[in-house]
Amino acid sequence: MSTSHRVVIAVFPGVDLLDVSGPAEVFSLANRVSGDRSAYRVRLAGPAAGEVRTSAGVRLLTDLTFAEVGRDVDTLLVPGAVDMTADGPVPRIDGDIVAWVRETAPHARRVASVCVGAHLLAAAGLLDGLTATTHWSTAARLAAAHPEVTVDADPIFVRADRGRVWTGAGISACLDLSLALVAEDHGEDTALAVARQLVMYLKRQGGQSQFSVPLSRPAASRRDIDELRLWIADHLDQDLSAPVLAARMCLSERHFARVFKQETGVSPAAYVESARVEAARRLLETTDDPLDRVASAAGLGSAETLHRVFRRQIATTPAAYRRRFRTTAA
């Protein structure tokens, strides 16, 4: 690493702690694994000097005030804060913070929001005409308040405006977003090395859903069904037809289909197809493999089948999906 990146993270009363500490840890580890302690210089900026109490009650100490930030900003990172109401979480929109973000953003190489920080970027007019994401629980509120923004509640982060504006989902997705920024700056190998230090099972890419196929289904009351779901994820390129799965469970095909749907809410065929589409999405995001190879590795057989299921499940083509979500380092 030869370029030093000055990262300014906004902090203010009630800010979500992980939104701040997660990215800071990723950038610190990037310095450590690269051997360049100055690759990222992280500074916390607040409305005033001194302590800031986070939503967790833990207090942070600012490095500088908003007025002291100046124009030397590589990455401006804007986390969020929420107020819990009877109608659910409501993002906290402070006019002074919005004004500072609006004033500072033009001087930064890139701007990124974490979780409901997207609401602050939208209020500052930075998301107009762009696609953005945020925490799933406030996505509808963001879309209603800012119809000029295309809100996509599914991805864990979205890279827009040729990489100048990033928005991330909540809350642990701040790690995925930060790793993607590291990959853009210093390559996939460095980002993966940081992910290993964080003991993250997978460095998820932006197009991946906030809820993966296993997480989007409730935990089964039967342990054998949960074990089968894990086995399916590890054997997507094999025969996963209902007869094969039923035989693995030592059940009749009819009884297996009934039990599986009762436990997961979907048929075995629908579950397998969704898991294969998720695998194909990851390959499209992270590799240059031709579509027939992606289809084969994901267990979808052919490029024609890949096209068909993408059209049905996510209303786009594999090529269009790759163009939108493929990481720079890929």
C-alpha positions as CSV (number, residue, x, y, z in Angstrom):
1,M,0.0,0.0,0.0
2,S,1.4,3.4,-0.9
3,T,-1.6,5.7,-0.7
4,S,-2.8,7.0,2.6
5,H,-6.5,7.3,3.0
6,R,-8.0,9.8,5.5
7,V,-11.2,8.3,6.7
8,V,-13.6,10.6,8.6
9,I,-16.4,8.9,10.5
10,A,-19.2,11.2,11.7
11,V,-20.2,10.6,15.3
12,F,-23.1,12.2,17.2
13,P,-25.3,11.4,20.2
14,G,-27.2,8.1,19.8
15,V,-25.1,6.8,16.9
16,D,-25.0,3.1,16.6
17,L,-21.7,1.9,18.1
18,L,-21.0,-0.9,15.6
19,D,-21.6,1.5,12.7
20,V,-18.5,3.3,14.0
21,S,-16.3,0.7,15.5
22,G,-16.9,-1.9,12.8
23,P,-15.4,0.1,9.9
24,A,-12.7,1.5,12.1
25,E,-11.6,-2.0,13.0
26,V,-11.6,-3.1,9.3
27,F,-9.4,-0.2,8.3
28,S,-7.1,-0.8,11.3
29,L,-6.7,-4.5,10.3
30,A,-6.0,-3.5,6.7
31,N,-3.1,-1.4,8.0
32,R,-1.9,-4.4,10.1
33,V,-2.1,-7.1,7.4
34,S,-0.4,-4.9,4.8
35,G,2.4,-3.8,7.1
36,D,1.6,-0.1,6.3
37,R,0.3,1.5,9.5
38,S,-0.5,4.7,7.7
39,A,-2.6,3.2,4.8
40,Y,-5.8,4.3,6.6
41,R,-5.9,7.2,9.0
42,V,-9.3,7.1,10.8
43,R,-10.6,10.1,12.5
44,L,-13.9,10.5,14.5
45,A,-15.6,13.9,13.9
46,G,-18.5,15.2,16.0
47,P,-20.5,18.4,16.3
48,A,-18.4,19.4,19.3
49,A,-15.2,18.3,20.9
50,G,-15.3,15.7,23.7
51,E,-17.4,12.6,24.5
52,V,-20.2,11.3,22.4
53,R,-22.6,8.7,24.0
54,T,-23.6,6.0,21.5
55,S,-26.9,4.0,21.4
56,A,-25.1,1.3,23.4
57,G,-24.2,3.7,26.2
58,V,-20.5,3.4,25.4
59,R,-18.9,6.7,25.0
60,L,-16.6,7.7,22.1
61,L,-14.1,10.5,22.1
62,T,-13.9,12.7,19.0
63,D,-10.6,13.5,17.3
64,L,-11.9,16.7,15.9
65,T,-15.0,18.8,15.5
66,F,-17.0,19.0,12.2
67,A,-15.6,22.5,11.8
68,E,-12.1,21.2,12.0
69,V,-12.4,18.5,9.3
70,G,-11.6,20.7,6.4
71,R,-11.3,19.5,2.8
72,D,-8.7,16.7,3.3
73,V,-11.1,13.8,3.2
74,D,-10.7,10.6,1.2
75,T,-13.6,8.7,2.6
76,L,-16.5,10.3,4.5
77,L,-18.4,7.6,6.4
78,V,-21.8,8.5,7.8
79,P,-23.4,6.1,10.3
80,G,-26.9,6.4,11.6
81,A,-29.1,6.6,14.8
82,V,-32.7,5.6,15.4
83,D,-35.4,6.4,17.8
84,M,-37.6,3.4,18.7
85,T,-41.3,4.2,18.5
86,A,-44.6,2.3,18.6
87,D,-44.4,2.3,14.7
88,G,-40.9,0.8,14.7
89,P,-37.5,2.4,14.3
90,V,-37.4,6.0,13.1
91,P,-34.1,7.3,11.7
92,R,-32.8,10.4,13.6
93,I,-32.4,13.3,11.2
94,D,-30.4,16.2,12.7
95,G,-30.4,19.3,10.5
96,D,-27.0,20.4,11.6
97,I,-25.5,17.0,10.7
98,V,-27.3,17.0,7.4
99,A,-25.9,20.4,6.6
100,W,-22.4,19.4,7.5
101,V,-22.6,16.3,5.3
102,R,-23.9,18.3,2.4
103,E,-21.0,20.8,2.8
104,T,-18.3,18.2,3.3
105,A,-19.2,15.6,0.8
106,P,-18.1,17.5,-2.4
107,H,-14.6,17.6,-1.0
108,A,-14.4,13.8,-0.3
109,R,-13.3,11.3,-2.9
110,R,-16.2,9.1,-1.9
111,V,-19.0,9.1,0.6
112,A,-20.5,6.0,2.3
113,S,-23.4,5.5,4.7
114,V,-23.8,2.7,7.2
115,C,-27.3,1.4,8.1
116,V,-29.8,4.2,8.5
117,G,-27.0,6.7,7.8
118,A,-28.5,6.5,4.3
119,H,-31.3,8.7,5.5
120,L,-28.8,11.5,6.3
121,L,-27.3,11.2,2.9
122,A,-30.7,11.4,1.3
123,A,-31.7,14.4,3.3
124,A,-28.4,16.0,2.1
125,G,-29.5,15.4,-1.5
126,L,-26.5,13.0,-2.1
127,L,-28.7,10.1,-3.2
128,D,-30.9,11.9,-5.7
129,G,-31.1,9.8,-9.0
130,L,-29.1,7.0,-7.5
131,T,-29.9,3.5,-6.2
132,A,-29.3,3.1,-2.5
133,T,-29.9,0.6,0.4
134,T,-30.4,0.9,4.1
135,H,-31.5,-1.3,7.0
136,W,-34.5,-3.3,5.9
137,S,-36.7,-2.0,8.7
138,T,-36.5,1.6,7.4
139,A,-36.2,1.1,3.7
140,A,-39.9,1.8,3.1
141,R,-39.6,5.0,5.1
142,L,-36.6,6.1,3.0
143,A,-38.4,5.4,-0.2
144,A,-41.5,7.3,0.9
145,A,-39.5,10.3,2.1
146,H,-37.2,10.5,-0.9
147,P,-39.0,9.3,-4.1
148,E,-36.1,10.6,-6.1
149,V,-34.0,7.8,-4.7
150,T,-34.3,4.2,-5.9
151,V,-34.3,2.2,-2.7
152,D,-33.3,-1.4,-2.9
153,A,-33.8,-3.1,0.5
154,D,-32.2,-6.4,-0.6
155,P,-28.5,-5.9,-1.1
156,I,-26.1,-5.6,1.8
157,F,-24.4,-2.6,0.1
158,V,-24.8,-0.7,-3.1
159,R,-22.0,1.1,-5.0
160,A,-23.4,4.0,-7.1
161,D,-22.2,7.0,-9.0
162,R,-19.1,5.2,-10.4
163,G,-18.0,4.3,-6.9
164,R,-18.3,7.7,-5.4
165,V,-21.4,7.0,-3.3
166,W,-21.8,3.8,-1.3
167,T,-24.7,2.8,1.0
168,G,-24.8,-0.1,3.3
169,A,-27.4,-2.2,5.0
170,G,-27.5,-2.7,8.8
171,I,-25.9,-3.5,11.1
172,S,-23.1,-6.0,10.7
173,A,-23.1,-5.2,7.0
174,C,-20.8,-2.3,7.9
175,L,-18.0,-4.9,7.9
176,D,-18.9,-6.1,4.4
177,L,-19.1,-2.5,3.1
178,S,-15.8,-1.6,4.7
179,L,-14.1,-4.7,3.3
180,A,-15.4,-3.7,-0.2
181,L,-13.8,-0.3,0.2
182,V,-10.5,-2.0,1.2
183,A,-10.8,-4.2,-1.9
184,E,-11.4,-1.2,-4.1
185,D,-8.4,0.6,-2.7
186,H,-5.9,-2.2,-2.2
187,G,-7.2,-5.3,-3.9
188,E,-9.2,-8.4,-3.1
189,D,-6.2,-10.3,-1.4
190,T,-5.9,-7.6,1.2
191,A,-9.6,-7.5,1.9
192,L,-9.7,-11.3,2.2
193,A,-6.8,-11.2,4.6
194,V,-8.7,-8.8,6.8
195,A,-11.8,-11.0,6.6
196,R,-9.8,-13.9,7.8
197,Q,-8.5,-11.8,10.7
198,L,-12.1,-11.0,11.6
199,V,-13.0,-14.7,11.4
200,M,-15.7,-13.9,8.9
201,Y,-17.0,-17.0,7.2
202,L,-17.5,-15.2,3.9
203,K,-16.6,-11.8,2.6
204,R,-20.1,-11.1,1.2
205,Q,-20.4,-9.0,-1.9
206,G,-22.7,-6.1,-2.4
207,G,-25.4,-7.9,-4.5
208,Q,-25.9,-10.5,-1.8
209,S,-29.2,-10.3,-0.1
210,Q,-29.4,-8.9,3.5
211,F,-30.9,-12.4,4.2
212,S,-29.1,-15.4,2.6
213,V,-31.3,-18.4,1.7
214,P,-30.6,-20.2,5.1
215,L,-31.2,-17.0,7.1
216,S,-34.3,-16.1,5.2
217,R,-36.0,-19.3,6.4
218,P,-36.9,-19.9,10.0
219,A,-34.9,-22.4,11.9
220,A,-36.4,-25.8,11.7
221,S,-37.8,-27.6,14.7
222,R,-36.2,-30.8,13.4
223,R,-32.4,-30.9,13.6
224,D,-32.2,-33.2,10.6
225,I,-33.9,-30.7,8.4
226,D,-31.4,-28.0,9.4
227,E,-28.5,-30.4,8.8
228,L,-29.9,-31.2,5.4
229,R,-30.1,-27.4,4.5
230,L,-26.4,-27.1,5.4
231,W,-25.6,-30.2,3.3
232,I,-27.6,-28.7,0.3
233,A,-25.5,-25.6,0.5
234,D,-22.3,-27.6,0.3
235,H,-23.5,-29.8,-2.6
236,L,-25.2,-27.5,-5.0
237,D,-23.6,-29.0,-8.1
238,Q,-24.9,-32.5,-7.3
239,D,-28.3,-34.1,-7.9
240,L,-30.6,-32.5,-5.3
241,S,-33.9,-33.8,-6.6
242,A,-36.6,-34.6,-4.2
243,P,-36.1,-38.4,-4.5
244,V,-32.4,-38.0,-3.7
245,L,-33.0,-35.7,-0.7
246,A,-35.8,-38.0,0.6
247,A,-33.5,-41.0,0.4
248,R,-30.8,-39.1,2.3
249,M,-33.4,-38.4,5.0
250,C,-34.6,-42.1,4.9
251,L,-38.1,-40.9,4.3
252,S,-40.6,-41.6,1.5
253,E,-40.6,-38.8,-1.1
254,R,-44.2,-37.8,-0.2
255,H,-43.5,-37.7,3.5
256,F,-40.2,-35.8,3.0
257,A,-41.8,-33.2,0.8
258,R,-44.5,-32.6,3.4
259,V,-42.1,-32.4,6.3
260,F,-39.6,-30.1,4.5
261,K,-42.3,-27.6,3.5
262,Q,-43.8,-27.7,7.0
263,E,-40.4,-26.8,8.5
264,T,-39.1,-24.3,5.9
265,G,-42.3,-22.9,4.3
266,V,-41.2,-23.8,0.8
267,S,-41.0,-27.0,-1.3
268,P,-37.6,-28.8,-1.6
269,A,-37.3,-27.8,-5.3
270,A,-38.0,-24.1,-4.5
271,Y,-35.4,-24.1,-1.7
272,V,-32.7,-25.7,-3.8
273,E,-33.3,-23.3,-6.7
274,S,-33.0,-20.3,-4.4
275,A,-29.8,-21.7,-2.9
276,R,-28.4,-22.2,-6.4
277,V,-29.4,-18.7,-7.5
278,E,-27.6,-17.3,-4.5
279,A,-24.5,-19.2,-5.3
280,A,-24.7,-18.0,-8.9
281,R,-25.0,-14.4,-7.7
282,R,-21.8,-14.7,-5.7
283,L,-19.9,-16.1,-8.7
284,L,-21.2,-13.3,-11.0
285,E,-20.1,-10.8,-8.4
286,T,-16.6,-12.1,-7.8
287,T,-15.4,-13.9,-11.0
288,D,-15.1,-13.5,-14.7
289,D,-16.3,-17.0,-15.3
290,P,-18.5,-17.5,-18.4
291,L,-22.1,-18.0,-17.8
292,D,-22.1,-21.7,-18.6
293,R,-19.4,-22.3,-16.0
294,V,-21.3,-20.2,-13.4
295,A,-24.4,-22.2,-14.1
296,S,-22.5,-25.5,-13.8
297,A,-20.8,-24.6,-10.5
298,A,-24.1,-23.4,-9.0
299,G,-25.9,-26.6,-10.0
300,L,-28.1,-24.9,-12.6
301,G,-26.8,-26.9,-15.4
302,S,-26.8,-24.6,-18.4
303,A,-26.6,-20.9,-19.2
304,E,-30.2,-21.1,-20.5
305,T,-31.4,-22.4,-17.1
306,L,-29.4,-19.7,-15.4
307,H,-31.1,-17.0,-17.5
308,R,-34.5,-18.5,-16.9
309,V,-34.3,-18.7,-13.1
310,F,-32.7,-15.2,-12.9
311,R,-35.6,-13.8,-14.9
312,R,-38.1,-15.5,-12.6
313,Q,-36.4,-14.9,-9.2
314,I,-34.8,-11.4,-9.5
315,A,-36.3,-10.0,-12.7
316,T,-33.0,-9.4,-14.5
317,T,-30.4,-11.3,-16.6
318,P,-27.2,-12.7,-15.3
319,A,-25.2,-10.3,-17.5
320,A,-27.1,-7.3,-16.2
321,Y,-26.7,-8.5,-12.7
322,R,-22.9,-8.9,-13.1
323,R,-22.6,-5.4,-14.6
324,R,-24.4,-3.9,-11.6
325,F,-22.9,-5.8,-8.7
326,R,-19.5,-7.1,-9.9
327,T,-16.8,-5.7,-7.6
328,T,-14.0,-3.6,-9.0
329,A,-11.4,-6.0,-7.8
330,A,-13.0,-8.9,-9.6
